[in-house]
Amino acid sequence: MGVRLLALTILFLPAAAAADIADTCYTACETSTTSNPEFKACLARAADKADRTLNDGYKALQAAIRATAKDIGQSADLQMKSLASAQKKWIAYRDANCTFEDELAFGGSSIGGNYSACLCALSLSRAEDFARVRKHVLFAE
């Protein structure tokens, strides 16, 4: 019974996280605004908040890497360079992907809003990646 519960928990955790991201980056602005300019401004604020969450997650992962290296008497230089390289590539992917999503407006009124919503969603997802690595790879909280 315990194994089944664990399996179900693992199975539904990503869905719950995705629902939170969808609510934060899409639904909350859809339900709290009444005009397209308000909607786009709400999405831009959500993207800014998600970016702060992403930056906090990045800093927390850096700190966890440094602490782990110190605990085992190693240098974290290689891992820090690898993280910085991966993040630089991820930012290029995020920006290109969000440009693509914005272009799906086909020049319509949702252009710009699509970009902000995408930035929000991908940034929160990446922040969750950082938390996962801290917890399940580095065993840090």
One Martini backbone bead per residue (centre of mass of N, CA, C, O) as a GRO file, in nm:
protein
  141
    1MET     BB    1   0.058   0.063  -0.022
    2GLY     BB    2   0.299   0.263   0.008
    3VAL     BB    3   0.402   0.236  -0.284
    4ARG     BB    4   0.147   0.337  -0.422
    5LEU     BB    5   0.146   0.617  -0.294
    6LEU     BB    6   0.421   0.703  -0.396
    7ALA     BB    7   0.358   0.672  -0.697
    8LEU     BB    8   0.124   0.877  -0.700
    9THR     BB    9   0.283   1.116  -0.600
   10ILE     BB   10   0.490   1.122  -0.830
   11LEU     BB   11   0.284   1.141  -1.063
   12PHE     BB   12   0.128   1.420  -0.946
   13LEU     BB   13   0.336   1.645  -0.898
   14PRO     BB   14   0.372   1.766  -1.183
   15ALA     BB   15   0.073   1.848  -1.214
   16ALA     BB   16   0.063   2.043  -0.977
   17ALA     BB   17   0.284   2.232  -1.077
   18ALA     BB   18   0.148   2.298  -1.348
   19ALA     BB   19  -0.105   2.423  -1.224
   20ASP     BB   20   0.039   2.653  -1.078
   21ILE     BB   21   0.160   2.780  -1.329
   22ALA     BB   22  -0.101   2.828  -1.484
   23ASP     BB   23  -0.226   3.011  -1.274
   24THR     BB   24   0.003   3.226  -1.254
   25CYS     BB   25   0.047   3.268  -1.591
   26TYR     BB   26  -0.282   3.282  -1.662
   27THR     BB   27  -0.550   3.266  -1.488
   28ALA     BB   28  -0.514   3.507  -1.296
   29CYS     BB   29  -0.529   3.719  -1.531
   30GLU     BB   30  -0.795   3.636  -1.660
   31THR     BB   31  -0.972   3.683  -1.381
   32SER     BB   32  -0.846   3.997  -1.303
   33THR     BB   33  -0.931   4.105  -1.589
   34THR     BB   34  -1.092   4.332  -1.859
   35SER     BB   35  -0.834   4.388  -2.037
   36ASN     BB   36  -0.570   4.373  -2.241
   37PRO     BB   37  -0.376   4.569  -2.096
   38GLU     BB   38  -0.414   4.440  -1.816
   39PHE     BB   39  -0.330   4.156  -1.893
   40LYS     BB   40  -0.040   4.226  -1.985
   41ALA     BB   41   0.049   4.354  -1.717
   42CYS     BB   42   0.004   4.102  -1.546
   43LEU     BB   43   0.201   3.920  -1.703
   44ALA     BB   44   0.451   4.095  -1.651
   45ARG     BB   45   0.444   4.065  -1.343
   46ALA     BB   46   0.464   3.756  -1.342
   47ALA     BB   47   0.738   3.743  -1.486
   48ASP     BB   48   0.897   3.906  -1.276
   49LYS     BB   49   0.842   3.717  -1.037
   50ALA     BB   50   0.960   3.462  -1.171
   51ASP     BB   51   1.245   3.579  -1.201
   52ARG     BB   52   1.297   3.604  -0.900
   53THR     BB   53   1.261   3.304  -0.840
   54LEU     BB   54   1.486   3.209  -1.023
   55ASN     BB   55   1.718   3.368  -0.887
   56ASP     BB   56   1.682   3.239  -0.609
   57GLY     BB   57   1.729   2.945  -0.707
   58TYR     BB   58   2.012   2.989  -0.816
   59LYS     BB   59   2.141   3.083  -0.549
   60ALA     BB   60   2.067   2.827  -0.389
   61LEU     BB   61   2.229   2.634  -0.567
   62GLN     BB   62   2.500   2.761  -0.532
   63ALA     BB   63   2.510   2.724  -0.223
   64ALA     BB   64   2.482   2.414  -0.228
   65ILE     BB   65   2.735   2.357  -0.386
   66ARG     BB   66   2.935   2.491  -0.195
   67ALA     BB   67   2.858   2.326   0.059
   68THR     BB   68   2.919   2.048  -0.053
   69ALA     BB   69   3.212   2.095  -0.122
   70LYS     BB   70   3.302   2.168   0.163
   71ASP     BB   71   3.208   1.902   0.306
   72ILE     BB   72   3.419   1.732   0.094
   73GLY     BB   73   3.680   1.902   0.017
   74GLN     BB   74   3.599   2.079  -0.237
   75SER     BB   75   3.571   2.222  -0.538
   76ALA     BB   76   3.319   2.430  -0.724
   77ASP     BB   77   3.413   2.535  -1.002
   78LEU     BB   78   3.305   2.334  -1.212
   79GLN     BB   79   3.003   2.345  -1.125
   80MET     BB   80   2.966   2.652  -1.163
   81LYS     BB   81   3.036   2.658  -1.463
   82SER     BB   82   2.817   2.458  -1.551
   83LEU     BB   83   2.577   2.618  -1.451
   84ALA     BB   84   2.627   2.876  -1.614
   85SER     BB   85   2.616   2.739  -1.891
   86ALA     BB   86   2.334   2.617  -1.869
   87GLN     BB   87   2.186   2.886  -1.815
   88LYS     BB   88   2.261   3.029  -2.074
   89LYS     BB   89   2.124   2.818  -2.258
   90TRP     BB   90   1.843   2.834  -2.132
   91ILE     BB   91   1.789   3.133  -2.195
   92ALA     BB   92   1.800   3.099  -2.500
   93TYR     BB   93   1.569   2.903  -2.515
   94ARG     BB   94   1.350   3.068  -2.374
   95ASP     BB   95   1.354   3.312  -2.567
   96ALA     BB   96   1.293   3.154  -2.827
   97ASN     BB   97   1.031   3.019  -2.734
   98CYS     BB   98   0.878   3.284  -2.662
   99THR     BB   99   0.887   3.400  -2.942
  100PHE     BB  100   0.727   3.179  -3.074
  101GLU     BB  101   0.470   3.208  -2.900
  102ASP     BB  102   0.420   3.503  -2.982
  103GLU     BB  103   0.391   3.439  -3.293
  104LEU     BB  104   0.107   3.288  -3.251
  105ALA     BB  105  -0.057   3.566  -3.286
  106PHE     BB  106  -0.027   3.681  -3.576
  107GLY     BB  107  -0.035   4.000  -3.482
  108GLY     BB  108  -0.210   4.013  -3.251
  109SER     BB  109  -0.322   4.107  -2.928
  110SER     BB  110  -0.129   3.877  -2.779
  111ILE     BB  111   0.110   4.018  -2.821
  112GLY     BB  112   0.337   3.985  -2.545
  113GLY     BB  113   0.167   3.807  -2.359
  114ASN     BB  114   0.285   3.540  -2.448
  115TYR     BB  115   0.571   3.602  -2.358
  116SER     BB  116   0.519   3.647  -2.056
  117ALA     BB  117   0.387   3.374  -1.995
  118CYS     BB  118   0.631   3.206  -2.080
  119LEU     BB  119   0.838   3.324  -1.887
  120CYS     BB  120   0.691   3.239  -1.638
  121ALA     BB  121   0.669   2.932  -1.683
  122LEU     BB  122   0.973   2.867  -1.734
  123SER     BB  123   1.089   2.993  -1.475
  124LEU     BB  124   0.933   2.816  -1.273
  125SER     BB  125   1.036   2.548  -1.381
  126ARG     BB  126   1.337   2.604  -1.329
  127ALA     BB  127   1.311   2.646  -1.025
  128GLU     BB  128   1.219   2.354  -0.979
  129ASP     BB  129   1.478   2.226  -1.079
  130PHE     BB  130   1.660   2.343  -0.861
  131ALA     BB  131   1.511   2.213  -0.622
  132ARG     BB  132   1.552   1.921  -0.713
  133VAL     BB  133   1.860   1.922  -0.707
  134ARG     BB  134   1.897   1.996  -0.416
  135LYS     BB  135   1.730   1.751  -0.298
  136HIS     BB  136   1.814   1.487  -0.505
  137VAL     BB  137   2.134   1.543  -0.545
  138LEU     BB  138   2.244   1.712  -0.280
  139PHE     BB  139   2.067   1.692  -0.019
  140ALA     BB  140   1.929   1.977   0.002
  141GLU     BB  141   1.724   2.259   0.136
   0.00000   0.00000   0.00000
